[in-house]
Amino acid sequence: MQPTVFGYTEGQVAQFGLTFGVGAFILYMLFIVLNLALEAKAGKFGTFILFLVLSLGMLGFVAKNVIQWVLGI
């Protein structure tokens, strides 16, 4: 019998944490970027640049999940 956590295998718990945990962390980071833009009074263009530059790293994670979903992997 495979060890479980609340009835889920280790692989299922890890997949859930990676998908929803990192997704929640990304939303929190976007909130931080917005807060930074508002406190710095960056304006529309400055806010756009902040979101563009500071969110590019998150784009890779989202793109990977979309590609996996489209290909059914």
GROMACS elastic network, one bead per residue, 0.5 to 0.9 nm:
[ bonds ]
;  ai    aj funct       b0    kb
    1     4     6  0.89456   500
    2     9     6  0.72553   500
    3     7     6  0.86740   500
    3     8     6  0.85223   500
    3     9     6  0.66627   500
    3    10     6  0.77554   500
    4     7     6  0.52672   500
    4     8     6  0.51553   500
    4    10     6  0.65642   500
    5     8     6  0.52038   500
    5     9     6  0.63364   500
    5    10     6  0.71231   500
    5    13     6  0.77471   500
    6     9     6  0.85147   500
    8    11     6  0.80603   500
    8    12     6  0.59862   500
    8    13     6  0.63976   500
    9    12     6  0.52640   500
    9    13     6  0.63545   500
    9    14     6  0.86683   500
   10    13     6  0.51639   500
   10    14     6  0.61137   500
   10    15     6  0.85939   500
   11    14     6  0.51011   500
   11    15     6  0.61125   500
   11    16     6  0.85714   500
   12    15     6  0.51094   500
   12    16     6  0.61172   500
   12    17     6  0.85477   500
   13    16     6  0.51283   500
   13    17     6  0.60932   500
   13    18     6  0.85237   500
   14    17     6  0.50923   500
   14    18     6  0.60137   500
   14    19     6  0.85126   500
   15    18     6  0.51231   500
   15    19     6  0.60503   500
   15    20     6  0.84513   500
   16    19     6  0.52581   500
   16    20     6  0.58745   500
   16    21     6  0.73091   500
   17    20     6  0.55155   500
   17    22     6  0.69962   500
   17    23     6  0.89891   500
   18    21     6  0.55254   500
   18    22     6  0.54670   500
   18    23     6  0.77373   500
   19    22     6  0.58898   500
   19    23     6  0.60107   500
   19    24     6  0.87061   500
   19    65     6  0.83446   500
   20    24     6  0.59874   500
   20    25     6  0.84696   500
   21    24     6  0.52206   500
   21    25     6  0.62361   500
   21    26     6  0.86955   500
   22    26     6  0.61056   500
   22    27     6  0.86735   500
   22    61     6  0.89223   500
   23    26     6  0.50753   500
   23    27     6  0.64188   500
   23    28     6  0.87281   500
   23    61     6  0.89975   500
   23    62     6  0.84945   500
   24    27     6  0.51232   500
   24    28     6  0.62720   500
   24    29     6  0.86997   500
   25    28     6  0.50007   500
   25    29     6  0.61987   500
   25    30     6  0.86850   500
   26    29     6  0.50269   500
   26    30     6  0.62568   500
   26    31     6  0.86748   500
   26    55     6  0.88623   500
   26    58     6  0.68116   500
   27    30     6  0.50805   500
   27    31     6  0.63272   500
   27    32     6  0.87544   500
   28    31     6  0.50247   500
   28    32     6  0.63366   500
   28    33     6  0.87982   500
   29    33     6  0.62779   500
   29    34     6  0.86564   500
   29    55     6  0.84845   500
   30    33     6  0.50511   500
   30    34     6  0.62155   500
   30    35     6  0.85698   500
   30    51     6  0.77132   500
   30    54     6  0.86765   500
   30    55     6  0.74926   500
   31    34     6  0.50792   500
   31    35     6  0.61104   500
   31    36     6  0.85437   500
   32    35     6  0.50165   500
   32    36     6  0.60767   500
   32    37     6  0.86132   500
   33    37     6  0.62019   500
   33    38     6  0.86616   500
   33    47     6  0.84852   500
   33    50     6  0.69557   500
   33    51     6  0.65991   500
   33    54     6  0.74275   500
   33    55     6  0.85301   500
   34    37     6  0.50871   500
   34    38     6  0.62010   500
   34    39     6  0.86339   500
   34    47     6  0.75023   500
   34    50     6  0.84082   500
   34    51     6  0.77294   500
   35    38     6  0.51202   500
   35    39     6  0.60983   500
   35    40     6  0.84800   500
   36    39     6  0.52586   500
   36    40     6  0.60496   500
   36    41     6  0.84617   500
   36    42     6  0.86016   500
   36    47     6  0.87911   500
   36    50     6  0.86088   500
   37    40     6  0.52253   500
   37    41     6  0.60225   500
   37    42     6  0.53640   500
   37    43     6  0.77340   500
   37    46     6  0.73761   500
   37    47     6  0.54380   500
   37    50     6  0.70983   500
   37    51     6  0.86939   500
   38    41     6  0.50543   500
   38    42     6  0.66300   500
   38    43     6  0.81221   500
   38    47     6  0.80378   500
   39    42     6  0.78815   500
   40    43     6  0.86033   500
   41    46     6  0.84234   500
   41    47     6  0.85430   500
   42    45     6  0.73384   500
   42    47     6  0.56368   500
   42    48     6  0.89940   500
   42    50     6  0.86857   500
   43    46     6  0.53088   500
   43    47     6  0.59478   500
   43    48     6  0.85199   500
   44    47     6  0.51980   500
   44    48     6  0.61765   500
   44    49     6  0.87238   500
   45    48     6  0.50216   500
   45    49     6  0.62213   500
   45    50     6  0.86266   500
   46    49     6  0.50767   500
   46    50     6  0.61195   500
   46    51     6  0.86069   500
   47    50     6  0.50597   500
   47    51     6  0.61741   500
   47    52     6  0.84721   500
   48    51     6  0.52370   500
   48    52     6  0.60153   500
   48    53     6  0.85902   500
   49    53     6  0.59674   500
   49    54     6  0.82139   500
   50    53     6  0.54190   500
   50    54     6  0.57571   500
   50    55     6  0.79010   500
   51    54     6  0.54171   500
   51    55     6  0.54850   500
   51    56     6  0.81696   500
   52    55     6  0.54893   500
   52    56     6  0.62009   500
   53    56     6  0.57309   500
   53    57     6  0.83608   500
   54    57     6  0.70541   500
   54    58     6  0.83057   500
   55    58     6  0.53283   500
   55    59     6  0.65292   500
   56    59     6  0.51027   500
   56    60     6  0.71690   500
   57    60     6  0.58372   500
   57    61     6  0.74628   500
   58    61     6  0.54140   500
   58    62     6  0.64920   500
   58    63     6  0.86882   500
   59    62     6  0.51536   500
   59    63     6  0.59541   500
   59    64     6  0.85040   500
   60    63     6  0.50683   500
   60    64     6  0.60861   500
   60    65     6  0.87153   500
   61    64     6  0.51875   500
   61    65     6  0.64541   500
   61    66     6  0.87894   500
   62    65     6  0.52473   500
   62    66     6  0.62494   500
   62    67     6  0.86706   500
   63    66     6  0.50656   500
   63    67     6  0.60687   500
   63    68     6  0.85229   500
   64    67     6  0.51974   500
   64    68     6  0.61654   500
   64    69     6  0.86012   500
   65    68     6  0.50891   500
   65    69     6  0.61098   500
   65    70     6  0.86335   500
   66    69     6  0.50394   500
   66    70     6  0.61243   500
   66    71     6  0.85693   500
   67    70     6  0.51397   500
   67    71     6  0.60709   500
   67    72     6  0.82664   500
   67    73     6  0.84193   500
   68    71     6  0.52628   500
   68    72     6  0.57429   500
   68    73     6  0.50368   500
   69    72     6  0.50423   500
   69    73     6  0.65607   500
   70    73     6  0.79708   500
